[in-house]
Amino acid sequence: MDPMKKRAHLRKRAPKFDFFEIEGEDSNGIVILDGDFAHLKYSYGVISFSGIDQDGDLVDGAEPSVNFTYDIIDNPDNYDIDQSAIDVMGSVLSVLLDAKYGEPDEPNDGEDDPDESSSG
């Protein structure tokens, strides 16, 4: 898939989200602003990668993936934290990683910049 199309696809799948300061901690969490898990607040724990070697090259026969742990901070709508919720958290993480480590020469209109509030 063309990198630009892949990036657009990731952003399209991810709901709008924002950051919030976690009370009593020196870190931020994520709050989902729309979609199936609106109002869910969580934070990421350990983030790891598989299917790539230490040089960043694909491992033969492996599918690259991002793995993560998470903590639910507030679930006011009592969502079941099932695979659908995990997929949504993964799509937000993909947007964040793409914004931080994506290709620097690609245009960015700021609409999907996670450094801007209410982005996603």
C-alpha positions as CSV (number, residue, x, y, z in Angstrom):
1,M,0.0,0.0,0.0
2,D,1.2,3.5,-0.8
3,P,2.5,5.2,2.4
4,M,0.3,8.2,1.9
5,K,-2.8,6.0,1.5
6,K,-1.8,3.9,4.5
7,R,-1.4,7.0,6.7
8,A,-4.8,8.4,5.5
9,H,-6.3,4.9,6.2
10,L,-4.9,5.0,9.8
11,R,-6.2,8.4,10.5
12,K,-9.6,7.5,9.0
13,R,-10.0,4.5,11.3
14,A,-8.9,6.3,14.5
15,P,-11.6,8.3,16.4
16,K,-11.1,11.9,17.4
17,F,-9.1,12.0,20.7
18,D,-7.4,14.4,23.0
19,F,-4.9,14.3,25.8
20,F,-5.6,14.9,29.5
21,E,-3.4,15.1,32.5
22,I,-3.7,12.1,34.8
23,E,-4.5,13.3,38.3
24,G,-1.7,12.6,40.7
25,E,0.8,11.5,38.0
26,D,3.3,13.3,35.8
27,S,1.8,11.9,32.6
28,N,-1.0,12.2,30.1
29,G,-3.8,9.9,29.1
30,I,-6.0,9.7,26.1
31,V,-9.7,10.4,26.0
32,I,-11.8,9.2,23.0
33,L,-14.0,12.0,21.8
34,D,-16.3,10.3,19.4
35,G,-17.3,6.9,18.0
36,D,-18.1,3.6,19.7
37,F,-15.9,4.3,22.7
38,A,-16.5,8.1,23.3
39,H,-15.6,9.3,26.8
40,L,-13.2,6.3,27.5
41,K,-10.1,7.5,29.2
42,Y,-6.9,5.3,29.2
43,S,-3.2,5.4,29.1
44,Y,-0.6,3.3,27.3
45,G,1.9,1.2,29.3
46,V,4.6,-0.8,27.6
47,I,4.8,-0.4,23.8
48,S,6.8,-2.9,21.8
49,F,7.3,-3.9,18.2
50,S,7.5,-7.3,16.6
51,G,8.4,-8.5,13.1
52,I,11.3,-6.1,12.7
53,D,14.9,-6.5,13.7
54,Q,17.2,-4.2,15.6
55,D,18.0,-2.3,12.4
56,G,14.4,-1.7,11.6
57,D,14.2,-4.2,8.8
58,L,11.4,-6.6,8.3
59,V,12.1,-10.1,9.6
60,D,11.6,-12.7,6.9
61,G,8.1,-14.2,7.0
62,A,7.0,-12.0,9.9
63,E,4.2,-9.5,9.9
64,P,5.3,-6.2,11.7
65,S,3.1,-5.2,14.5
66,V,2.9,-2.8,17.4
67,N,2.0,-4.3,20.8
68,F,1.0,-2.4,23.9
69,T,-0.4,-2.6,27.4
70,Y,-2.9,-0.1,28.6
71,D,-4.6,1.1,31.8
72,I,-8.3,2.1,31.8
73,I,-8.5,5.3,33.8
74,D,-12.2,6.1,33.4
75,N,-15.0,4.1,31.7
76,P,-18.1,6.2,32.4
77,D,-20.2,4.4,29.8
78,N,-19.2,0.9,31.1
79,Y,-17.9,-0.3,27.7
80,D,-16.7,-3.9,27.4
81,I,-13.0,-3.6,26.9
82,D,-12.9,-6.3,24.2
83,Q,-10.9,-6.6,21.0
84,S,-12.9,-3.7,19.4
85,A,-11.8,-1.4,22.2
86,I,-8.2,-2.6,21.9
87,D,-8.3,-2.1,18.1
88,V,-9.5,1.5,18.7
89,M,-6.7,2.1,21.2
90,G,-4.3,0.6,18.6
91,S,-5.5,2.9,15.9
92,V,-5.0,6.0,18.1
93,L,-1.5,4.7,18.9
94,S,-0.8,4.3,15.2
95,V,-1.7,7.9,14.6
96,L,0.5,9.0,17.4
97,L,3.5,7.0,16.2
98,D,2.9,8.1,12.6
99,A,2.9,11.8,13.8
100,K,6.1,11.3,15.8
101,Y,8.1,9.0,13.5
102,G,6.4,9.3,10.1
103,E,8.1,10.5,6.9
104,P,9.2,14.1,7.6
105,D,8.8,15.2,3.9
106,E,5.1,14.4,3.8
107,P,2.7,17.4,3.9
108,N,0.8,17.9,7.1
109,D,-2.1,20.3,7.2
110,G,-2.3,20.0,11.0
111,E,-5.7,18.5,11.1
112,D,-4.5,15.1,12.3
113,D,-1.6,16.4,14.4
114,P,-1.8,14.9,17.9
115,D,0.0,17.9,19.3
116,E,-3.1,19.9,18.4
117,S,-6.0,19.5,20.8
118,S,-9.1,17.5,19.7
119,S,-7.2,15.8,16.9
120,G,-7.3,12.2,15.8
